[in-house]
């Protein structure tokens, strides 16, 4: 029987203590209706250390038995991408609700299996596209929903960062391996694909250039790491609304960290620009003389306790807001929280982008 989150918190088991401990754990602490009670990771020292930091003594290194525990209601999958498919299917088969980190899977075929399994299970499932709840993007959605853009003509979104510049330390090695689900189409652009499509229409065709600007990196032991995953991409999408969407990203720009977004349509224009914690939104409709700065949404309906000093900041706050909006799903009510179907859509675009870059030209979805 599904626990009623209105009478007691949902008991959460988290698999993965890297990004999971950094974002999901404090978000579950901040959002009402959830209680993170157990952690699981492959390495005993990692999960033990994470448990010490988070004040959770219930730890495990065996995810297969972990997802079958009768005392857990919800499994949060925050492991490397290549594990998402197997772990999510096992959790659903064990009768658990599932939150899965983005991207949903390594391939669209795997993601489609996960969509089907979620539907057959009858359980609440969601994918972590929490950036929809960042203040800037949340405010853009409010403007679009209010009709500021109207029927869209053109949508553009660009992000930049220094994360793979040669001067920066190495990230987790799986991130540089395409077969393991690494790269920044999966790590960053997947959020942008979700954001644009959820606002302006379904993708019907894709053309792209996807590349690895730095093909090798030197490891601390002197060996060479062959980089097969992407650091830079440009994607064109034709949407069923008639709009052309352009999404670009690069993470090899030293001192470059920020984003720009604009959407033009029959009714007006909305733009978003900034860097972390410095979003600026301008919008103008047909009756305006020009673009006018808009106040960022205060999200008055999303008052969250500042559980550990992080709840009011960045991705932790965005994740906590998403989790709060997800709560009605556990009582069978539809919500606006991104579904596995949204994760599948993004993965299909990513696969089409890679195929296009490899020589296929425009790829029809």
VEXROVO-752082 format. One record per residue (C-alpha): residue in one letter; x, y, z. Coordinates in steps of 0.2 Angstrom, whole numbers, plus 2048, in hexadecimal, padded with zeros to 3 digits. Layout:
R code   u   v   w
R    a   X   Y   Z
...
END
This chain:
R code   u   v   w
R    x 800 800 800
R    x 807 811 7FB
R    x 80B 81B 80B
R    x 801 82B 80D
R    x 80E 839 80E
R    x 801 844 817
R    x 802 839 826
R    x 814 834 827
R    x 824 838 81C
R    x 828 82D 80E
R    x 838 823 813
R    x 845 825 806
R    x 854 81A 802
R    x 862 823 7F8
R    x 86D 819 7EC
R    x 87D 823 7E8
R    x 886 82F 7F4
R    x 88F 83B 7E8
R    x 882 846 7E0
R    x 875 83E 7EA
R    x 87D 843 7FA
R    x 881 854 7F4
R    x 86F 859 7ED
R    x 862 84C 7F0
R    x 866 849 802
R    x 864 85B 808
R    x 855 85D 7FC
R    x 84C 84F 805
R    x 850 857 815
R    x 849 867 810
R    x 839 861 807
R    x 82A 85D 812
R    x 823 84B 811
R    x 834 841 80F
R    x 840 839 81B
R    x 851 833 814
R    x 854 824 81F
R    x 861 819 816
R    x 870 81B 80A
R    x 878 80E 7FD
R    x 888 80F 7F3
R    x 894 803 7EB
R    x 8A3 808 7F7
R    x 8A1 805 809
R    x 8AC 814 80E
R    x 8A2 820 803
R    x 891 81B 80A
R    x 898 81B 81C
R    x 89F 82C 81A
R    x 890 833 812
R    x 885 82C 820
R    x 890 834 82D
R    x 88E 845 824
R    x 87C 843 822
R    x 878 83B 833
R    x 872 82B 82B
R    x 878 81B 833
R    x 86E 80F 828
R    x 87A 80B 819
R    x 87C 7FE 80D
R    x 887 7F9 7FE
R    x 87B 7EC 7F6
R    x 86E 7F6 7EC
R    x 865 7E6 7E7
R    x 860 7E2 7F8
R    x 85E 7F5 7FC
R    x 850 7F8 7F0
R    x 846 7E9 7F6
R    x 846 7EF 809
R    x 834 7F0 80F
R    x 837 7FF 81A
R    x 83B 80A 80B
R    x 82E 813 801
R    x 838 81C 7F4
R    x 849 819 7EC
R    x 853 827 7E6
R    x 85F 822 7D8
R    x 86E 82D 7D7
R    x 87B 822 7D1
R    x 886 823 7C1
R    x 87A 823 7B1
R    x 87E 811 7AC
R    x 876 80A 7BC
R    x 866 814 7BB
R    x 85D 807 7B0
R    x 860 7F8 7BA
R    x 85E 800 7CB
R    x 84E 809 7C6
R    x 846 7F9 7BF
R    x 84A 7EF 7CE
R    x 843 7FC 7DA
R    x 833 7FD 7D0
R    x 832 7EA 7D0
R    x 834 7EB 7E3
R    x 825 7F6 7E4
R    x 82E 806 7E8
R    x 82B 818 7E2
R    x 83A 81E 7D8
R    x 843 82F 7D6
R    x 851 82D 7C9
R    x 85F 839 7C5
R    x 860 840 7B3
R    x 864 83A 7A7
R    x 857 82C 7A9
R    x 862 81F 7A0
R    x 871 81D 795
R    x 866 819 785
R    x 854 81E 780
R    x 850 80B 77F
R    x 854 809 791
R    x 84A 819 796
R    x 83B 812 78C
R    x 83C 802 797
R    x 83C 80D 7A6
R    x 82D 816 7A0
R    x 824 806 79D
R    x 829 7FF 7AE
R    x 823 80E 7B7
R    x 812 80E 7AF
R    x 810 7FC 7B3
R    x 815 7FE 7C5
R    x 808 80B 7C9
R    x 816 813 7D4
R    x 81A 826 7D5
R    x 82A 829 7CA
R    x 833 839 7C5
R    x 844 83E 7BD
R    x 84F 84B 7C5
R    x 84C 85A 7B9
R    x 84D 865 7C9
R    x 853 874 7BF
R    x 841 878 7BA
R    x 840 87E 7CC
R    x 84F 88A 7CC
R    x 848 89B 7CE
R    x 84D 8A2 7BD
R    x 845 893 7B3
R    x 836 892 7BF
R    x 833 8A5 7BB
R    x 835 8A2 7A8
R    x 828 894 7A9
R    x 81C 8A0 7B2
R    x 81F 8AD 7A5
R    x 81C 8A0 797
R    x 80D 899 79F
R    x 805 8AA 7A1
R    x 806 8AC 78E
R    x 815 8B8 78D
R    x 81D 8AF 77E
R    x 80D 8A9 776
R    x 810 89D 767
R    x 823 89B 767
R    x 82E 89F 758
R    x 840 89C 75F
R    x 847 896 76F
R    x 85A 897 773
R    x 863 891 783
R    x 876 890 786
R    x 880 88B 795
R    x 893 88B 798
R    x 89E 885 7A5
R    x 8B1 881 7A9
R    x 8AE 870 7AF
R    x 8B9 866 7A2
R    x 8C6 874 79E
R    x 8D7 86C 79F
R    x 8DB 877 7AE
R    x 8CE 870 7B8
R    x 8CF 860 7C3
R    x 8C8 850 7BC
R    x 8B6 84B 7C0
R    x 8B0 839 7C3
R    x 8B8 82F 7B6
R    x 8A7 828 7B0
R    x 8A2 839 7AA
R    x 8AF 839 79C
R    x 8A8 828 796
R    x 899 828 789
R    x 895 816 78C
R    x 893 819 79F
R    x 887 828 79C
R    x 894 835 79E
R    x 895 846 795
R    x 88C 856 796
R    x 87E 852 78A
R    x 879 847 798
R    x 880 851 7A6
R    x 87A 863 7A2
R    x 871 865 791
R    x 864 857 796
R    x 85C 864 7A2
R    x 85C 871 794
R    x 853 865 788
R    x 846 861 795
R    x 843 874 79A
R    x 841 879 788
R    x 836 86B 782
R    x 82B 86C 792
R    x 827 87E 78E
R    x 827 87F 77B
R    x 822 86E 774
R    x 827 85D 76F
R    x 837 85B 764
R    x 834 854 753
R    x 845 855 74B
R    x 857 858 751
R    x 867 85E 749
R    x 877 85F 753
R    x 88A 860 755
R    x 891 857 764
R    x 8A3 856 768
R    x 8B1 853 775
R    x 8BD 862 774
R    x 8CA 85A 77F
R    x 8CC 847 779
R    x 8D8 842 787
R    x 8DC 846 799
R    x 8EB 842 7A4
R    x 8E7 837 7B4
R    x 8EF 83A 7C4
R    x 8F9 82A 7C2
R    x 900 830 7B1
R    x 8F5 825 7A6
R    x 8EA 82D 799
R    x 8D7 82E 799
R    x 8CE 82C 788
R    x 8BF 838 788
R    x 8B1 831 77F
R    x 8A3 83C 786
R    x 89E 84E 780
R    x 8A3 85E 787
R    x 89B 86A 77A
R    x 88B 869 770
R    x 87F 873 765
R    x 86E 86C 762
R    x 860 872 757
R    x 84F 86C 75A
R    x 83F 86E 750
R    x 830 86E 75C
R    x 81E 869 758
R    x 819 87A 75D
R    x 822 881 74E
R    x 830 888 758
R    x 843 886 754
R    x 84D 882 764
R    x 85F 885 765
R    x 868 87D 774
R    x 87B 87F 776
R    x 887 87B 784
R    x 89A 87A 788
R    x 8A3 875 798
R    x 8B5 879 792
R    x 8B4 88C 794
R    x 8C0 892 7A1
R    x 8B8 8A0 7AB
R    x 8A7 89D 7A2
R    x 899 898 7AD
R    x 887 89E 7A9
R    x 878 89D 79E
R    x 86D 8A7 792
R    x 85C 8A3 78C
R    x 84F 8AB 781
R    x 83E 8A7 779
R    x 835 8B1 76C
R    x 823 8AF 767
R    x 813 8B7 761
R    x 810 8BF 771
R    x 821 8C5 777
R    x 832 8C0 77D
R    x 839 8B9 78D
R    x 84C 8B9 791
R    x 856 8B1 79F
R    x 869 8B4 7A2
R    x 875 8B2 7B1
R    x 880 8A7 7BB
R    x 87D 89E 7CB
R    x 872 8A8 7D6
R    x 872 8B6 7CA
R    x 863 8B3 7BE
R    x 85C 8C2 7B5
R    x 84B 8C1 7AC
R    x 845 8CD 79F
R    x 834 8CC 796
R    x 82A 8D7 78B
R    x 819 8D4 782
R    x 810 8DD 774
R    x 80A 8EB 77F
R    x 81B 8EF 786
R    x 828 8FB 780
R    x 836 8EF 782
R    x 83D 8E2 78E
R    x 839 8E4 7A0
R    x 842 8DC 7AE
R    x 837 8D0 7B8
R    x 839 8CB 7CA
R    x 83E 8B9 7CD
R    x 831 8AE 7D4
R    x 831 8AE 7E7
R    x 828 89D 7E6
R    x 81D 8A3 7F5
R    x 814 892 7F4
R    x 824 889 7F7
R    x 82A 88E 808
R    x 837 881 80D
R    x 840 87F 81E
R    x 852 884 81D
R    x 857 873 823
R    x 86A 874 822
R    x 86E 884 81B
R    x 86D 87E 809
R    x 85A 87D 806
R    x 85A 88F 800
R    x 868 88D 7F3
R    x 86A 887 7E2
R    x 866 875 7DC
R    x 862 86F 7EE
R    x 854 87B 7EF
R    x 84E 877 7DE
R    x 84E 865 7E2
R    x 844 868 7F2
R    x 837 872 7E9
R    x 835 864 7DC
R    x 833 857 7EA
R    x 826 862 7F2
R    x 81C 863 7E2
R    x 81E 850 7E0
R    x 815 84B 7F0
R    x 803 84A 7E9
R    x 809 83D 7DD
R    x 80B 831 7EC
R    x 7F8 832 7EE
R    x 7F5 82F 7DC
R    x 7F3 841 7D6
R    x 7FC 847 7C6
R    x 809 854 7C9
R    x 814 85F 7BE
R    x 824 856 7C4
R    x 82E 84F 7B5
R    x 82A 83D 7B1
R    x 834 82F 7AA
R    x 82B 833 799
R    x 834 844 79A
R    x 844 83C 79D
R    x 841 830 78E
R    x 83E 840 783
R    x 84E 848 788
R    x 858 838 785
R    x 850 836 774
R    x 856 848 76F
R    x 868 844 776
R    x 869 834 76B
R    x 863 83D 75C
R    x 86F 84B 75F
R    x 87E 83E 760
R    x 877 836 750
R    x 876 846 747
R    x 887 84B 74C
R    x 88E 83B 746
R    x 887 83F 734
R    x 875 83C 734
R    x 870 84E 732
R    x 85E 852 737
R    x 857 843 741
R    x 844 841 742
R    x 83D 83C 753
END
